[in-house]
Structure formats: C-alpha cells, structure tokens
Amino acid sequence: MAKRDYYEVLGVNRDADEEAIKKAYRRLAMKYHPDRNPDDKSAEEKFKEAKLAYEILTDAEKRSAYDRFGHAGVDPSAAAGFSGSGFGGFAEAFGDIFGDIFGQGQGRGGRSSVYRGADLRYNLEISLEQAARGTESKFRIPTWEACGTCSGSGAKPGSKPSACATCHGHGQVRMQQGFFSIQQTCPKCHGAGKVISDPCSACHGAGKVKKHKTLSVKIPAGVDEGDRIRLAGEGEPGSNGGPPGDLYVQVHVKPHAVFQREGNDLHCEMPISFTVAALGGDLDIPTLEGSAKVRVPSETQSGKVFRLRGKGIKGVRSNAMGDLLCHVAVETPVNLTERQRELLREFEAISKRDEERHNPQAKSWMDKVKEFFGP
C-alpha cells in the first residue's frame, strides 16, 4: 500500500510549525496508542503511521528532504524502529512533548526525575467575630527541611552518592513484555538515579530532617467556612531539586452562641413574651458591632422576621454588607402563680366571647378542619 502524505496523516498544513505538529501528534497518539486500544490492529497501524510522520516532520533535515522529494527523500531506515517492538509505553509516546512543556521528567537525555513537593493542608478554627473582622493567626506545623549536615545530599560528609547500577542513573528502567516495552520507576533507587552507600548519620540518607516551624497567616475579613488560603512554597520540599509544594490553610468557623451565618447575612432567634407580642414594645438585640433597638409592633406573631440592614457581614468578594435577620419566637410563660393562672382564665373567657376577632388564625384553621371532614 502506498504511504500517505505525512502532513495528511497529522492533519496539518505544509507550512505548520513544530508546535502545531506536536499538538496534532499528541491528539492522534492519545486516540490510537495500543495501550488504549488493546487488540485493535487498525489503531496500532494508525499510531505507527502518526509517530513516523511526527518524527520525520519534527526533524529539520528530514522534513526538508521530504518536502523536496517526498517519501523517496527520507532515509528508509527511519521507519526501521516500527517493526517488532519499536514503540514504547503510553507515557513514552508523550515524553518529549511533556518534557518540553514542563522541563522535567525522564527525557531522552537520561536525567533522573524531578518532583515537586506535596501540598499540605492545615485546619484553622476561628470565631465568627474573627471571620467577620479578619485576624492574623500563628501556628506551628511539622515540616521537612534539607539536612544541614550533608547539605541535602543524604551522603556522609566527604562522600557523595553514586549512580544507580540498575538504571545507570536514569531513574527509570524498561521492562520488555512481549510486543510491548514498559518504562517504570527504578525499584533500586526509587527514581532518584543514584544510591548512597555511606549515608549521613543525621538524616540517615534521606537528605532531609523533620522539624517544626511557626507560620503566620492573615485571615481576610469576611472569610467563610471552608475557605482556603494558600501559603506558596510552605508545603513539603521537592525531590532531586524540585520546587516545594504549597500549604493550604482551611478555615473552619466555630458555632456561635447567638448567630448563624448564611452567606453574608446573619440570623438569630429573638424570644419575646406573649404580652410584648400582644401589646408591642422596644427590644435591644445584639449585633457583631454592639446592640441595636428593634420596635416590636403590637399583635406580632411567632415567626415574624425583622431585618436590620447592614448589620451582617461583608464577604471577601462582596462590596456590600449583609443583613441581620431576627426571627421572633413568642415564649409561653412557665412556672405560673395561682394569680397568673386566674388572670389567664379570665382573659381566655373574655377572648372566647368574640373568638373570630381575637384569634383569627385559630378560627380559620378550625373552618378548614370542618371543611375537610365535612358536615
């Protein structure tokens, strides 16, 4: 079968730059690689075809020859690697591309892998008042630091690590499994590419020691439950010269005795006596900034909500203050004296003379009950 045009294989124009060619190859490799399409000969052939096109078109000399003379201008040996077990594992297909993007990992040069340190999380508990106004908190955390005795090498002073004999300093080993070749982390050096025959007595060859450090974090006003603050570079140190990870401070707001937060609004329950609910009156209620006066009108029912504008919280991403919502709860008196009971019985008797006027909700409810059960 005649070979297809390499530009057609990758789906790019003849004037496509190297970046466009890499992007096209990556897309096809993701789709057709044999590791993702087991026992699919058609996908395997398409992958081989795409990889050959990629290798020819990303080599300046071979591309020039191909552009001038077509397939006849390309060295026939370029395709030799595609017979038998000529392509590696799925990760290898993208090694050069990812290496160009991230500048790390196991490339063709045989460098040992460079790893970024792990991210860490610290749970910080603060009060509602601190969350509303902002605060600064200091805390101690365990951490790993480069060993001062061996300067992070892991080897005893005066000695140095040697290249791993298993992977020859690459940090990776290749395992042949029939038709496929799989690359994996070296089991001897665990990807470091080196071994320490005479370890440092302070860190026992780890190159780092565990210590505690004190950190300070500024909590901005308006933070809410679950918000995270990133402290860049305060996570675990990297390996083989890699950058450290980050520390994420997760905010937890302690339950408040009076208020419950909902977004930027605050809610509270305000118990009032049934006489204040019936006759009305002025009440002082607490806010985060002190107290505020609320006028309770006469004949106020349980469940009534009073809104105090601007008495809530200004969120981190908000330009306006939230509100304070007071939910009225009419309290039934307890531990009554005999005189109080007598007055209440008298009050009840007077109320029943014109029940529809004095207790309209009870009258309406009874009418619905009668309608439900019928005459």
C-alpha positions as CSV (number, residue, x, y, z in Angstrom):
1,M,0.0,0.0,0.0
2,A,1.3,3.5,-0.9
3,K,2.2,5.6,2.0
4,R,0.0,8.6,2.8
5,D,1.4,12.1,2.9
6,Y,2.8,12.8,6.3
7,Y,1.1,16.2,6.5
8,E,-2.2,14.5,5.7
9,V,-1.6,11.9,8.4
10,L,-1.2,14.5,11.1
11,G,-3.9,16.7,9.6
12,V,-1.7,19.9,9.4
13,N,-0.8,22.3,6.6
14,R,2.5,22.0,4.9
15,D,3.6,25.3,6.5
16,A,2.7,24.2,10.0
17,D,5.2,25.0,12.7
18,E,6.7,22.4,15.1
19,E,4.3,23.3,17.9
20,A,1.3,22.6,15.6
21,I,2.8,19.3,14.6
22,K,3.4,18.3,18.2
23,K,-0.2,19.2,19.1
24,A,-1.6,17.1,16.2
25,Y,0.6,14.1,17.1
26,R,-0.4,14.3,20.7
27,R,-4.1,14.2,19.7
28,L,-3.6,11.2,17.5
29,A,-1.4,9.4,20.0
30,M,-4.0,9.8,22.7
31,K,-6.6,8.3,20.3
32,Y,-4.7,5.4,18.7
33,H,-2.0,4.3,21.1
34,P,-2.0,0.4,21.6
35,D,-2.1,0.8,25.3
36,R,-5.5,2.4,25.0
37,N,-6.7,0.1,22.1
38,P,-5.6,-3.4,23.0
39,D,-6.0,-6.0,20.2
40,D,-7.0,-3.3,17.7
41,K,-4.7,-3.7,14.8
42,S,-6.2,-0.8,12.9
43,A,-5.5,1.6,15.8
44,E,-2.0,0.2,16.1
45,E,-1.2,0.9,12.4
46,K,-2.6,4.4,12.7
47,F,-0.4,5.1,15.7
48,K,2.7,3.8,13.9
49,E,1.9,6.0,10.9
50,A,1.3,9.1,13.1
51,K,4.6,8.5,15.0
52,L,6.6,8.1,11.9
53,A,5.1,11.3,10.4
54,Y,5.8,13.2,13.7
55,E,9.5,12.1,13.8
56,I,10.1,13.0,10.1
57,L,8.4,16.4,10.3
58,T,10.0,17.5,13.6
59,D,13.5,16.8,12.2
60,A,14.5,19.8,10.2
61,E,16.8,17.9,7.7
62,K,14.3,15.1,7.2
63,R,11.4,17.5,6.7
64,S,13.4,19.5,4.1
65,A,14.2,16.3,2.2
66,Y,10.6,15.1,2.4
67,D,9.3,18.5,1.2
68,R,11.6,18.3,-1.8
69,F,11.5,14.6,-2.8
70,G,8.6,13.1,-0.9
71,H,8.9,9.7,0.7
72,A,11.9,8.9,-1.6
73,G,13.9,11.7,0.0
74,V,13.6,10.3,3.5
75,D,16.1,7.8,4.8
76,P,14.3,4.4,4.7
77,S,15.9,3.4,8.0
78,A,13.8,6.0,9.8
79,A,11.0,3.5,9.7
80,A,13.0,0.6,10.9
81,G,12.1,1.3,14.5
82,F,8.5,0.5,13.8
83,S,8.9,-3.2,13.3
84,G,8.5,-5.6,16.1
85,S,8.6,-3.8,19.5
86,G,9.5,-0.4,18.1
87,F,7.3,1.8,20.2
88,G,7.3,2.1,24.0
89,G,4.6,2.5,26.6
90,F,1.9,5.2,26.6
91,A,3.9,7.6,28.8
92,E,6.9,7.3,26.4
93,A,4.8,8.4,23.5
94,F,4.4,11.8,25.2
95,G,7.8,12.0,27.0
96,D,9.3,14.6,24.6
97,I,6.2,16.7,24.4
98,F,5.6,16.8,28.2
99,G,9.3,17.4,28.7
100,D,9.2,20.4,26.5
101,I,6.2,21.8,28.4
102,F,7.2,21.1,32.0
103,G,11.0,20.9,31.7
104,Q,11.2,17.8,33.9
105,G,10.8,14.1,34.0
106,Q,12.7,11.3,32.3
107,G,13.6,12.5,28.8
108,R,15.9,11.2,26.1
109,G,18.9,12.6,27.9
110,G,18.5,10.2,30.8
111,R,18.0,12.7,33.5
112,S,16.6,11.5,36.8
113,S,13.1,12.6,37.6
114,V,12.5,15.9,39.4
115,Y,9.4,16.0,41.6
116,R,7.6,18.9,43.1
117,G,6.9,18.6,46.8
118,A,3.5,17.6,48.1
119,D,0.9,20.2,49.0
120,L,-0.2,20.2,52.7
121,R,-3.4,21.3,54.5
122,Y,-3.8,22.9,57.9
123,N,-7.2,23.2,59.6
124,L,-7.5,26.6,61.3
125,E,-10.5,27.2,63.6
126,I,-11.6,30.8,64.2
127,S,-14.6,32.5,65.8
128,L,-17.4,34.2,63.9
129,E,-16.2,37.6,65.1
130,Q,-12.7,36.8,63.7
131,A,-14.1,35.7,60.4
132,A,-16.2,38.9,60.1
133,R,-13.4,41.3,61.0
134,G,-10.3,39.5,59.9
135,T,-7.4,38.3,62.0
136,E,-3.8,37.2,62.0
137,S,-3.0,33.7,63.3
138,K,0.3,32.0,64.1
139,F,0.6,28.2,64.2
140,R,3.3,25.5,64.4
141,I,3.5,22.7,61.9
142,P,5.8,19.7,61.4
143,T,7.9,20.0,58.2
144,W,10.9,18.6,56.4
145,E,14.0,20.7,55.9
146,A,17.2,20.0,54.0
147,C,19.7,18.3,56.3
148,G,22.3,20.8,57.4
149,T,25.0,18.1,58.0
150,C,25.0,16.8,54.4
151,S,23.5,19.8,52.7
152,G,20.6,17.7,51.5
153,S,22.7,15.1,49.6
154,G,22.0,12.3,52.0
155,A,25.6,11.2,51.9
156,K,28.1,11.3,54.8
157,P,30.2,14.5,54.6
158,G,33.3,13.8,52.5
159,S,31.4,11.3,50.3
160,K,28.8,11.6,47.6
161,P,26.1,9.5,46.1
162,S,26.9,7.2,43.2
163,A,24.9,6.4,40.0
164,C,22.5,3.6,40.4
165,A,23.8,0.4,38.8
166,T,20.3,-0.8,38.0
167,C,19.1,2.1,35.9
168,H,22.5,3.7,35.2
169,G,21.5,7.0,36.7
170,H,18.3,7.3,34.6
171,G,15.9,6.7,37.5
172,Q,13.8,4.6,35.1
173,V,14.1,1.0,33.9
174,R,12.5,-0.5,30.8
175,M,10.6,-3.8,31.1
176,Q,10.0,-5.9,27.9
177,Q,6.7,-7.8,27.9
178,G,6.4,-9.5,24.6
179,F,5.5,-6.9,21.9
180,F,5.3,-4.0,24.4
181,S,8.1,-2.2,26.2
182,I,7.1,-0.6,29.5
183,Q,9.1,2.1,31.3
184,Q,8.8,2.3,35.1
185,T,10.4,3.8,38.2
186,C,13.7,2.1,39.1
187,P,13.0,-0.2,42.1
188,K,16.5,0.2,43.4
189,C,16.8,4.0,43.6
190,H,13.1,4.8,43.5
191,G,13.6,7.2,40.6
192,A,16.5,9.2,42.1
193,G,19.0,7.8,39.7
194,K,21.6,7.5,42.5
195,V,22.3,5.4,45.6
196,I,24.0,6.3,48.8
197,S,26.5,3.7,50.1
198,D,27.6,5.8,53.1
199,P,24.6,7.6,54.4
200,C,24.6,10.7,56.6
201,S,24.3,9.9,60.3
202,A,22.0,12.9,60.9
203,C,19.3,12.2,58.3
204,H,20.1,8.5,57.6
205,G,20.4,9.1,53.9
206,A,17.1,10.9,53.4
207,G,18.7,14.3,52.8
208,K,16.1,16.0,55.0
209,V,15.1,16.1,58.6
210,K,11.8,16.7,60.3
211,K,11.4,19.9,62.3
212,H,8.7,22.3,63.4
213,K,8.2,25.8,62.1
214,T,6.0,28.7,63.1
215,L,3.9,30.3,60.3
216,S,1.8,33.4,60.3
217,V,-1.3,33.7,58.1
218,K,-3.5,36.8,57.6
219,I,-7.2,35.9,57.5
220,P,-9.1,38.5,55.5
221,A,-12.3,40.0,56.8
222,G,-15.4,38.1,55.5
223,V,-13.9,34.6,55.2
224,D,-16.5,31.8,55.5
225,E,-16.5,28.1,56.4
226,G,-14.4,26.0,54.1
227,D,-12.4,28.9,52.5
228,R,-8.7,28.2,51.8
229,I,-5.7,30.4,52.0
230,R,-2.6,29.4,50.1
231,L,0.9,29.8,51.5
232,A,3.1,29.3,48.5
233,G,6.2,27.2,49.0
234,E,5.3,26.2,52.6
235,G,4.5,22.5,51.7
236,E,6.8,19.6,51.6
237,P,10.2,20.1,49.8
238,G,10.7,18.7,46.3
239,S,12.9,15.8,45.3
240,N,16.0,16.0,43.1
241,G,16.0,19.8,43.2
242,G,12.2,20.1,42.6
243,P,10.3,23.0,44.0
244,P,8.4,22.8,47.3
245,G,4.7,22.3,47.5
246,D,2.2,24.8,48.9
247,L,0.4,24.8,52.3
248,Y,-3.4,25.4,52.2
249,V,-4.9,26.8,55.4
250,Q,-8.5,25.6,55.6
251,V,-10.8,27.9,57.6
252,H,-13.3,26.4,60.0
253,V,-15.7,28.8,61.8
254,K,-16.8,27.7,65.3
255,P,-20.5,27.6,66.0
256,H,-21.7,30.9,67.6
257,A,-24.0,31.1,70.7
258,V,-26.3,33.7,69.1
259,F,-25.8,34.0,65.4
260,Q,-25.9,31.6,62.4
261,R,-24.3,32.8,59.1
262,E,-25.9,32.3,55.7
263,G,-23.8,33.9,53.0
264,N,-23.2,37.5,54.2
265,D,-26.4,37.5,56.3
266,L,-26.7,36.7,60.0
267,H,-29.7,35.0,61.6
268,C,-30.7,34.9,65.2
269,E,-33.8,33.9,67.1
270,M,-35.3,36.5,69.4
271,P,-37.6,35.2,72.1
272,I,-40.3,37.6,73.3
273,S,-43.0,37.3,76.0
274,F,-46.6,36.9,74.8
275,T,-47.5,40.2,76.4
276,V,-44.9,42.1,74.4
277,A,-46.1,40.2,71.3
278,A,-49.6,41.3,72.0
279,L,-49.0,44.9,73.2
280,G,-45.8,45.7,71.4
281,G,-42.6,47.2,72.8
282,D,-38.9,48.1,72.3
283,L,-36.2,45.4,72.5
284,D,-32.4,45.6,72.4
285,I,-30.8,42.9,70.3
286,P,-27.1,42.1,70.0
287,T,-25.1,42.6,66.7
288,L,-21.4,42.0,65.9
289,E,-20.8,45.7,66.5
290,G,-22.8,46.1,69.8
291,S,-26.6,46.3,70.1
292,A,-29.5,47.7,68.1
293,K,-33.0,48.6,69.1
294,V,-36.0,46.9,67.5
295,R,-39.6,48.2,67.7
296,V,-41.9,45.2,68.1
297,P,-45.4,46.2,66.9
298,S,-48.5,45.1,68.8
299,E,-50.1,41.8,67.7
300,T,-46.8,40.4,66.5
301,Q,-47.0,36.7,65.6
302,S,-44.3,34.0,66.3
303,G,-42.1,33.6,63.2
304,K,-42.2,37.3,62.2
305,V,-38.8,38.3,60.8
306,F,-37.2,41.7,61.5
307,R,-34.4,42.7,59.0
308,L,-31.6,45.1,60.2
309,R,-29.9,46.4,57.1
310,G,-26.1,46.4,57.0
311,K,-25.7,44.5,60.3
312,G,-24.5,41.3,58.8
313,I,-21.0,40.5,57.3
314,K,-19.1,42.0,54.3
315,G,-17.9,39.0,52.4
316,V,-14.4,38.6,51.0
317,R,-15.7,39.0,47.4
318,S,-18.6,41.4,48.2
319,N,-18.9,45.2,48.1
320,A,-21.9,45.4,50.4
321,M,-22.6,44.4,54.0
322,G,-25.1,41.7,54.6
323,D,-28.2,42.0,56.9
324,L,-29.1,40.7,60.4
325,L,-32.4,38.8,60.4
326,C,-34.2,38.4,63.8
327,H,-36.7,35.6,63.9
328,V,-39.4,36.2,66.6
329,A,-40.3,33.3,68.9
330,V,-43.2,34.0,71.2
331,E,-42.4,32.3,74.5
332,T,-45.2,30.6,76.5
333,P,-44.8,31.6,80.2
334,V,-43.9,28.8,82.7
335,N,-43.9,28.3,86.5
336,L,-47.2,30.4,86.8
337,T,-48.5,31.5,90.1
338,E,-52.1,31.0,91.0
339,R,-52.9,34.7,90.5
340,Q,-51.4,34.5,87.0
341,R,-53.5,31.4,86.2
342,E,-56.6,33.2,87.4
343,L,-55.9,36.2,85.2
344,L,-55.2,34.0,82.2
345,R,-58.5,32.1,82.7
346,E,-60.3,35.4,82.8
347,F,-58.5,36.6,79.7
348,E,-59.4,33.3,77.9
349,A,-63.1,33.7,78.8
350,I,-63.2,37.3,77.5
351,S,-61.5,36.2,74.3
352,K,-64.0,33.5,73.6
353,R,-66.8,36.0,73.5
354,D,-65.5,37.2,70.2
355,E,-63.1,34.4,69.1
356,E,-63.2,35.2,65.4
357,R,-61.9,38.7,66.2
358,H,-59.3,37.9,68.7
359,N,-58.0,34.6,67.3
360,P,-58.5,34.8,63.5
361,Q,-55.8,32.2,62.7
362,A,-57.4,29.6,65.1
363,K,-60.8,30.3,63.6
364,S,-59.5,30.0,60.1
365,W,-57.8,26.7,60.9
366,M,-60.9,25.2,62.5
367,D,-63.0,26.2,59.5
368,K,-60.6,24.3,57.2
369,V,-60.8,21.2,59.5
370,K,-64.6,21.3,59.4
371,E,-64.5,21.6,55.6
372,F,-62.1,18.6,55.4
373,F,-64.2,16.3,57.5
374,G,-67.5,17.6,56.0
375,P,-70.8,18.3,57.8
